[in-house]
Amino acid sequence: KTGTFGFMSSSEPVPGVPPPPEEEDDSKRIKVEPGSEESDFLTLTPLGAGQEVGRSCHVLKYKGKTIMLDIGIHPGKHGRLALPFLDKIPPQDIQLLLVSHFHLDHSGALPWFMKTAFKGRVFMTHATRQIYRWLLADAVRVSNISTDHMLYDESDIEATMSRIETIDFHQDVTVDGVKFTAYHAGHVLGAAMFMIEIAGVKILYTGDFSREEDRHLKQAEIPPVRPDVLISESTYGLHVHESRDERERRFTGTIHNIINQGGRCLIPVFALGRAQELLLILDEYWQNHPELSDIPVYYASSLARRCMQVYKTFVSAMNDRVQDLIRSGHANPFNLPNIKYFKNLGEFDDAGPSVVVATPGMLQSGVSRELLEQWAPDKNNGVIIAGYCVEGTMAKDIMNDPEEIASLKGGTIARKLSVHNISFSAHVDYNQCSSFIKELRPPHLILVHGEQKEMMRFKTQILRDYEESTELGEIEVFSPGNTETVELFFRGEKMAKVIGMAAAIAPKDGQEVRGLLIKRSFNYHLVHPDDLRNYTDLTTSKIFQKQVARFPYDFSLLEHYLVQTHGKRTINRVLVNDCPGLEVMGGKVTVVHRESQQTVELQWEASPDNDMWADSVLAVVLQMESAPAAVKLSSTGQKSSPSSEGSLADKVRARLDSMFGKCVSDTGTQLQYKVDGNSVTVELPSLDVTCPNDAVKKLVSATVHRVQMLYDPYAK
């Protein structure tokens, strides 16, 4: 490739035409500027968790790359209704799938999706991969829907494990030109935010994250790189969490009161995540209150012991407090002496006051739902909702203090037990999330994972915060619903970096630079052909060509003609395997005479220049075959014409004489020939050809042009 490279590169977005202020449609197409391409548009389409909480799934497209971010199910729906809107994109189009953490609303649809035409690569952290396997298998076992309506079974979950690849925190991974890095997100063990970079544009997807360090997890990190686009959860809208100390006091105080009145306390949780945090609080409280030693605290989950083993294993992903305890020789903080375990109600002796931390957290089925229905009629009992509740679930319904609740066995049950909402949810509140945004200062913010009203309040407030600040700059905020597409225009001009031998001498302004233009992912390099194997995975090969032509004449005649057309200094006599030969143009082409076979063999290393020289030699050989009279004349012993060492006009005349016979007239300013009865004139020194017959004119012009390219290729 040849070109003048005056390129610059930029990942800064070029703003398009802003929408009217009153426009509320988040599916915006920025005006296409002249010279832009379709691939200059970055699009983000929520297929789930768009103006809702649950079934997180987002499709990111840019520069021909298609990435899926999470693939969850909706905890308040069943069967295919729980899936994201996956019919909006062909599964085979997804090249990369990044799963932020193991919760079902972020990973629960993966086994189903892997049974489709999806052939892309899947990445998650080590802890997420391990827990995902158990959590989904447990969800299948405790599900109360019929087999016919189940999306997958345990064998489908196992089949996904071989295709899931793991990533460490802060590890850079590149897949087909897409670079991504995992950062700690807090929230749950192994939860990751992903910084994705495509063609210089950086996108940060938070997943679910927490900016508050708790008893065992780190808070979410602030990535060291400013993203061009931030895709953030907005779960709690403008809500601000109460202080951690106050929450713990209310939590333990409420439990103590329920026990003192002879009641039983139910705490529905997900098997992993907030469950471990609450168990640490309960174990410490029981240790500090010996009067409670006779009151049992249970962790009720089929995964109970297995989950705790995972937490003992992945201490490196936890906060400094936990790691310092382990390093100093203290017992693992997840060895909880005051906690007992059972898998199902058959192992539970409900003989008096107790505390049961049970799964699942949304009270849709399983042990937590069975205990709720069993304890609901007694006013001395209580349930503490300690996490975020999704619309359409029993956990959300019971927070409205209904007089009756629906039973899984049919009918209704009187609800007299007390209901307490003490949130330990590991999602950011408004203050934490807005501080995170202002720290990163992304020019584009896309809100996901929030109910519509909460999301809109969040959007309005963040825009107001930016308007009132003189330091934050500008921000665009989008809040798309499911299947609505946000389109952003990024126009980064391409830069080609000259490297290796091609960069040995700095070019002057305006000088043409030559080389091979290599594109690797979204980077361009200009290299010398000899450097190809040094800077790419490509290798170069040399092609040696041979061509054989009939030649029943004396070999010296060919030398005579080549001297006429190419010049005496360009022809050298050689021996090739004891056969006479000629080197043309310093050895670019070798001609070997096979006298016994009455042939000549042309040998050369293939290249544009060498191919041209070989064509010129072959043309001489073929002309001798087609002009026997000229050959006979030469064989009488005529020596090379002085014109062979003369001007370009002399060389043109010699070539035309050899092809079309002796010149009819040479006036010094014109050469005239008769070719097939047609009069041909060659003007000197311009070498313009005139002839009434177009075919003959083209033939003579081509011959003149070839001689000119041989001897004076830069002539005007």
Long-range contacts (C-beta under 8 A, 24 or more apart in sequence): 1-515, 1-516, 1-517, 2-512, 2-513, 2-514, 3-512, 3-513, 3-517, 4-510, 4-512, 4-513, 5-496, 5-498, 5-513, 5-526, 7-493, 7-494, 7-495, 7-496, 8-493, 8-495, 9-200, 9-492, 9-493, 9-494, 9-495, 10-200, 10-491, 10-492, 10-493, 11-199, 11-200, 11-201, 11-202, 11-228, 11-490, 11-492, 12-228, 12-492, 13-201, 13-228, 13-443, 13-444, 13-488, 13-489, 13-490, 13-491, 14-489, 14-490, 14-491, 15-489, 16-489, 26-478, 26-479, 26-480, 26-481, 26-484, 26-486, 27-480, 27-484, 27-485, 27-486, 27-487, 28-478, 28-486, 28-487, 29-487, 30-487, 30-488, 30-489, 31-489, 32-489, 33-489, 33-491, 36-489, 36-491, 39-63, 39-64, 40-489, 40-490, 40-491, 41-487, 41-488, 41-489, 41-490, 42-198, 42-201, 42-203, 42-229, 42-487, 42-488, 42-489, 42-490, 43-485, 43-486, 43-487, 43-488, 44-229, 44-231, 44-446, 44-480, 44-485, 44-486, 45-88, 45-89, 45-480, 45-483, 45-484, 45-485, 45-486, 46-448, 46-480, 46-481, 46-482, 46-483, 46-484, 47-84, 47-85, 47-86, 47-88, 47-89, 47-482, 47-483, 48-72, 48-74, 48-83, 48-84, 48-85, 48-482, 49-105, 49-448, 49-449, 49-482, 50-448, 50-480, 50-481, 50-482, 50-483, 50-484, 51-450, 51-451, 51-452, 51-455, 51-479, 51-480, 51-481, 51-482, 52-391, 52-450, 52-451, 52-452, 52-482, 53-105, 53-235, 53-388, 53-390, 53-391, 53-449, 53-450, 53-451, 54-105, 54-390, 55-82, 55-83, 55-84, 55-105, 55-108, 55-109, 56-84, 56-100, 56-105, 56-106, 56-207, 56-448, 56-449, 57-84, 57-85, 57-86, 57-109, 58-205, 58-231, 58-448, 59-88, 59-89, 59-94, 60-196, 60-203, 60-205, 62-198, 62-199, 62-201, 62-490, 63-177, 63-198, 63-199, 63-522, 65-95, 65-96, 65-176, 65-177, 65-178, 65-198, 66-93, 66-94, 66-95, 66-96, 67-94, 67-95, 67-96, 67-97, 67-98, 67-178, 67-196, 68-94, 68-96, 68-97, 68-98, 68-120, 69-97, 69-98, 69-100, 69-194, 69-205, 69-207, 69-231, 70-98, 70-99, 70-100, 70-106, 70-107, 70-207, 71-97, 71-99, 71-106, 71-107, 71-108, 71-109, 71-110, 71-113, 72-103, 72-104, 72-105, 72-106, 72-107, 72-108, 72-109, 73-104, 73-105, 73-108, 73-109, 73-151, 74-105, 74-390, 74-392, 75-104, 75-105, 75-362, 75-364, 75-390, 75-393, 76-362, 76-364, 76-390, 76-391, 76-392, 76-393, 76-396, 77-392, 78-145, 78-149, 79-145, 79-149, 79-150, 79-151, 80-151, 82-108, 82-109, 82-151, 83-109, 83-112, 83-151, 84-109, 84-482, 85-482, 85-483, 86-113, 86-116, 88-483, 90-117, 91-116, 91-117, 91-118, 92-117, 92-118, 92-119, 94-118, 94-120, 95-120, 95-121, 95-175, 95-176, 95-178, 96-120, 96-121, 96-123, 96-175, 96-176, 96-178, 96-180, 97-121, 97-122, 97-123, 98-122, 98-123, 98-124, 98-180, 98-194, 98-196, 98-205, 99-123, 99-124, 99-128, 99-132, 100-124, 100-128, 100-185, 100-191, 100-192, 100-193, 100-194, 100-205, 100-206, 100-207, 100-208, 101-128, 101-185, 101-187, 101-188, 101-190, 101-191, 101-192, 101-207, 101-208, 102-127, 102-128, 102-131, 102-132, 102-135, 102-188, 102-190, 102-272, 103-135, 103-188, 103-208, 103-270, 103-273, 104-135, 104-136, 104-139, 105-390, 106-207, 106-208, 107-132, 107-135, 107-136, 108-136, 108-139, 109-151, 110-136, 110-160, 111-136, 111-151, 111-152, 111-156, 111-157, 111-159, 111-160, 112-151, 112-152, 112-156, 114-156, 114-159, 114-160, 114-163, 115-152, 115-156, 121-163, 121-165, 121-175, 122-160, 122-163, 122-164, 122-165, 123-164, 123-165, 123-166, 123-167, 123-173, 123-180, 124-164, 124-166, 124-167, 124-190, 124-192, 125-166, 125-167, 125-168, 125-169, 125-182, 125-190, 125-191, 125-192, 125-317, 126-166, 126-168, 126-190, 126-314, 127-189, 127-190, 127-310, 127-314, 127-317, 128-190, 128-191, 128-192, 129-161, 129-164, 129-166, 130-190, 130-310, 130-314, 131-189, 131-190, 131-272, 131-307, 131-310, 132-164, 133-157, 133-158, 133-161, 134-271, 134-303, 134-306, 134-307, 134-310, 135-270, 135-271, 135-272, 135-303, 138-271, 138-301, 138-302, 138-303, 138-359, 139-360, 141-302, 142-302, 142-359, 142-360, 142-365, 142-366, 142-367, 143-365, 144-364, 144-365, 144-408, 167-192, 169-317, 174-521, 176-521, 177-521, 177-522, 181-223, 183-220, 183-221, 183-223, 184-218, 184-219, 184-220, 184-221, 184-317, 185-209, 185-210, 185-220, 185-221, 186-210, 186-211, 186-212, 186-213, 186-217, 186-218, 186-219, 186-220, 186-426, 187-217, 187-220, 187-273, 187-426, 187-427, 188-217, 188-272, 188-273, 188-274, 188-426, 189-217, 189-272, 189-273, 189-276, 189-310, 189-311, 189-314, 189-317, 189-318, 190-314, 190-317, 193-220, 193-221, 193-223, 195-223, 195-225, 195-227, 198-522, 199-490, 199-492, 199-522, 200-492, 200-522, 201-228, 201-229, 201-490, 201-492, 202-226, 202-227, 202-228, 202-229, 203-227, 203-228, 203-229, 203-230, 203-231, 204-229, 204-230, 204-231, 204-440, 204-442, 205-231, 206-230, 206-231, 206-232, 206-233, 206-436, 207-233, 208-233, 208-235, 208-426, 208-427, 208-449, 209-233, 209-427, 209-428, 209-436, 210-426, 210-427, 210-428, 210-432, 211-428, 211-432, 211-433, 211-435, 211-436, 212-241, 212-244, 212-426, 212-428, 212-432, 213-319, 214-244, 214-277, 214-319, 214-426, 215-277, 215-280, 215-281, 215-321, 215-322, 215-333, 216-276, 216-277, 216-280, 216-311, 216-318, 216-319, 216-321, 216-322, 216-333, 216-334, 217-277, 217-318, 217-319, 217-426, 218-317, 218-318, 218-319, 218-320, 220-428, 220-436, 222-436, 222-439, 222-440, 223-440, 226-440, 226-441, 226-442, 227-440, 227-442, 228-442, 228-443, 228-444, 228-490, 229-442, 229-443, 229-444, 229-445, 229-446, 229-488, 230-437, 230-440, 230-442, 230-444, 230-445, 230-446, 231-446, 231-448, 232-433, 232-436, 232-437, 232-445, 232-446, 232-447, 232-448, 233-427, 233-428, 233-433, 233-447, 233-448, 233-449, 233-450, 234-433, 234-447, 234-448, 234-449, 234-450, 234-454, 234-455, 234-458, 234-459, 234-479, 235-388, 235-425, 235-427, 235-428, 235-449, 235-450, 235-454, 236-388, 236-425, 236-427, 236-428, 236-429, 236-430, 236-433, 236-450, 236-454, 237-430, 237-450, 237-451, 237-453, 237-454, 237-455, 237-457, 237-458, 238-430, 238-454, 238-457, 238-458, 238-461, 239-429, 239-430, 239-454, 240-429, 240-430, 240-431, 241-423, 241-425, 241-429, 241-432, 247-422, 247-423, 247-424, 248-281, 250-422, 251-278, 251-281, 251-384, 251-386, 251-422, 251-424, 252-281, 252-282, 252-285, 254-382, 254-384, 254-420, 254-422, 255-282, 255-285, 255-355, 255-384, 256-289, 256-292, 258-353, 258-380, 258-381, 258-382, 258-418, 259-292, 259-295, 259-353, 259-355, 261-380, 262-352, 262-353, 262-380, 263-353, 263-378, 263-380, 263-381, 263-382, 263-417, 264-350, 264-353, 264-354, 264-355, 264-356, 264-371, 264-375, 264-378, 264-380, 264-381, 264-382, 265-354, 265-355, 265-356, 265-381, 265-382, 265-383, 265-384, 266-356, 266-358, 266-368, 266-371, 266-372, 266-375, 266-381, 266-382, 266-383, 266-384, 266-417, 267-355, 267-356, 267-357, 267-358, 267-383, 267-384, 267-386, 268-358, 268-359, 268-360, 268-361, 268-362, 268-363, 268-368, 268-372, 268-383, 268-385, 268-386, 268-395, 269-357, 269-358, 269-359, 269-361, 269-368, 269-386, 269-387, 270-359, 270-360, 270-361, 270-387, 271-301, 271-303, 271-304, 271-307, 271-359, 271-360, 272-303, 272-307, 272-310, 272-311, 273-426, 274-361, 274-386, 274-387, 274-424, 274-425, 274-426, 275-299, 275-301, 275-307, 275-357, 275-359, 276-307, 276-308, 276-311, 276-334, 277-424, 277-426, 278-357, 278-386, 278-424, 279-336, 279-339, 279-357, 280-333, 280-334, 280-336, 282-338, 282-339, 282-355, 282-357, 283-336, 283-337, 283-338, 283-339, 286-338, 287-337, 287-338, 295-353, 295-354, 295-355, 296-340, 296-354, 296-355, 297-338, 297-339, 297-340, 297-354, 297-355, 297-356, 297-357, 298-339, 298-340, 298-341, 298-342, 298-348, 298-354, 298-355, 298-356, 298-357, 298-358, 299-339, 299-340, 299-341, 299-357, 299-358, 300-341, 300-342, 300-343, 300-344, 300-348, 300-356, 300-357, 300-358, 300-359, 300-367, 300-368, 300-371, 301-341, 301-343, 301-358, 301-359, 301-367, 302-343, 302-344, 303-359, 304-341, 304-342, 304-343, 305-341, 308-334, 308-336, 345-370, 345-371, 350-374, 361-387, 361-395, 362-389, 362-390, 362-393, 362-394, 362-395, 362-396, 363-393, 363-394, 363-395, 363-398, 364-393, 364-394, 365-408, 369-394, 369-408, 372-398, 372-405, 373-405, 373-407, 373-408, 373-409, 373-413, 375-417, 376-405, 376-413, 376-414, 376-415, 376-416, 376-417, 377-413, 377-414, 377-415, 377-416, 377-417, 378-416, 378-417, 379-416, 379-417, 379-418, 380-417, 381-417, 381-418, 382-417, 382-418, 382-419, 382-420, 383-417, 383-418, 383-419, 383-420, 384-420, 384-421, 384-422, 385-419, 385-420, 385-421, 385-422, 385-423, 386-422, 386-423, 386-424, 386-425, 387-423, 387-424, 387-425, 388-423, 388-425, 388-427, 391-451, 430-458, 430-461, 433-458, 434-461, 434-462, 434-465, 437-462, 437-475, 438-465, 438-472, 441-472, 441-473, 441-475, 442-475, 443-473, 443-474, 443-475, 443-476, 444-475, 444-476, 444-478, 444-488, 445-475, 445-476, 445-477, 445-478, 446-477, 446-478, 446-479, 446-480, 446-486, 447-477, 447-478, 447-479, 448-480, 450-479, 452-481, 455-479, 494-524, 495-524, 496-524, 496-525, 496-526, 497-523, 497-524, 497-525, 497-526, 498-525, 498-526, 498-527, 499-525, 499-526, 499-527, 499-531, 499-535, 500-527, 500-528, 500-531, 500-534, 500-535, 501-527, 501-528, 501-530, 501-531, 502-526, 502-527, 502-528, 502-531, 542-605, 542-606, 543-605, 543-606, 544-603, 544-604, 544-605, 544-606, 545-602, 545-603, 545-604, 545-605, 545-606, 545-611, 545-614, 546-601, 546-602, 546-603, 547-601, 547-602, 547-614, 547-618, 548-594, 548-599, 548-600, 548-601, 548-602, 549-599, 549-600, 549-602, 549-618, 549-621, 549-622, 549-625, 550-598, 550-599, 550-625, 551-593, 551-598, 551-599, 551-600, 551-621, 551-624, 551-625, 552-598, 553-624, 553-631, 553-635, 554-635, 555-580, 555-593, 555-595, 555-600, 557-624, 557-631, 557-634, 557-635, 558-582, 558-591, 558-593, 558-600, 558-620, 558-621, 558-624, 560-634, 560-638, 560-639, 560-640, 561-620, 561-623, 561-624, 561-634, 561-658, 562-591, 562-617, 562-620, 563-640, 563-644, 564-640, 564-641, 564-643, 564-644, 564-651, 564-654, 564-655, 564-658, 565-616, 565-620, 565-651, 565-654, 565-655, 565-658, 565-707, 565-710, 566-616, 566-710, 567-644, 567-645, 567-651, 567-711, 568-640, 568-644, 568-645, 576-603, 584-613, 584-617, 585-613, 588-613, 589-613, 589-614, 589-617, 591-617, 612-709, 612-710, 613-710, 615-706, 616-706, 616-710, 619-706, 620-658, 623-658, 623-659, 627-658, 627-659, 627-661, 629-661, 630-658, 630-661, 648-685, 648-687, 648-707, 648-708, 648-711, 648-712, 648-715, 649-684, 649-685, 649-687, 651-707, 651-711, 652-682, 652-687, 652-704, 652-707, 652-708, 655-703, 655-704, 655-706, 655-707, 656-682, 656-700, 656-703, 656-704, 659-703, 660-700, 673-700, 675-699, 675-700
